[in-house]
């Protein structure tokens, strides 16, 4: 399976009717129609995840639950959680991987297909990472990329 295979398959699907792994984010919790009713919606960032989630816990008055349980030595659940993903652990690493996985034309086709999310969450029509996209891994087996 290559990224090209995955993209071509996805482009043939209705992203509003897929199972939850592939479903548009804006289809969850009626966000497409109700996003303005939410107080906090964040974009996932490796670099800011711990800081933002600690802040959200504080704002919500839930700081006392922001730990790994009784006897935990960690400062917060989120501070320890950030270190779990070894393949990509910074926004820069994520950007570089996206640039290798998607040639610009494929990325733009996906963006068009995901337009509902881009409109709902005010994503830029052309993300910054696209500028350096090469797609050098687009036709390589995804199994080999993880090695």
N, C-alpha and C positions, 0 to 999 in steps of 0.2 A: 504494500500500500504506500503510495506517495502522497505528498501534500496536494499535488495536482489532482489525484484521484478523489481525495476528500473534498476539495473545493468544487470539482465538477459535480460530484454527488450532491453536495449541499446546495448548489445553485439550481438543481432540479427539484428541490423540496420547497414546500411552503413553510417558512421559518416560524409562522404563528401556530402551526399545528404539529410540531415535532415533540418527541419526548423531552423531558426536562433538561437533559444534558445539552441538547442542541437548540432548545427553544429560545426565542428572543427574550432578553432580560426584561423588556418592557411588557411582556405578557404575564409576568409574575405580579401577584397582588394588584392586578388591574392598573399597573403603573402607567400604561399607555394613556389612560384617561384620568388618572388620579395622582400623577406625580406631584402636582402642586400642593397636595394635601400632606405630603411628607415633610418632616422637619429636617431630617438628615439623610442625604443620599451621597455616597462617596464613590469615587472611581478607584479601583484597586491599584495600589502602588506598593511595590516591594519596599521602596525606600521610606515611605511614610506610614505603612500599615500599623506598626506598633504605636507610634506617636498618635495617630488619628484615632485608633480604637481605644487607647488609654483615655484620650480626651473625651470620646463619646461616653465611655463608662462613667467618667467624672460628671459630665453634664447630666447624664441620666440618674445620677445619684446612686450608682451601682458599684462604686470603687471598692467596697468591702468584698465584693464577689470576684474581683479582678485578680485571681490568684490560681495556683495549681492545686489548692486544697490545703487541708490542715497540715502544718509542719513544713510547708513549702519554703524553700530558701529564695526562690525567684522573686524579683520585684513585682512582676505582673504576669498574667497568663499570656498577654500579647507579646511581651518582651521575649519570652521563651519560645513562643509559637513561630516567630519570624525565622528562626534558624532551621526549620524543618525541611525546607525545599533546597536541595543541594544543587540541582541542575541550573536553576535560575534564581538568584537571590538579590538582584538589584534591578532597578529600572533600566539601567544601561545594558545589562546582560539581556533583558527581555527585548529591548529595542534591537540589539544586534541579531538576536535569534529571529525576530520577525522579519528583519531586512533580508536575512538569508533564506527564509522559508517562502517568502512571497515576492514574485516579480511585480512591479507596479501595476501592470494591467490586470493581473489576477486580484490584487488587493482592491483595486477600484471596483471591480465587478462584485466582490464580496461586500464592499461598503454600500454599493447600490442595493444589493439584496437585503442588507441589514438596515435599510433606510429608516424604518420605524424606530429602531433604537437610537440611531444618530439624531433623529429629530426629537425624540422624547428626552434624551439626556444632553442635548446641545453639544454633541461631539463635533469636532471640526470635520468638515467634508473631506479634507485631505490631511490625515494625521502627520505630524512632524517626522515620524520614523520612515515614512514613505520616500522621503527625499533620497535616502541612501540605500533604498531597497535594490537588491541584486537578484534575488530569487535563485541563488546558486544551488540551494537544496530542494527546490520545488519538485524536481523530477526524481529525487533520490528516495530510496526506501526509508520510510520513517523508522523502521527497526534499526537501520544502520546509523541514523543520526544520533540516537541515544547512547551509542557505545563510545 
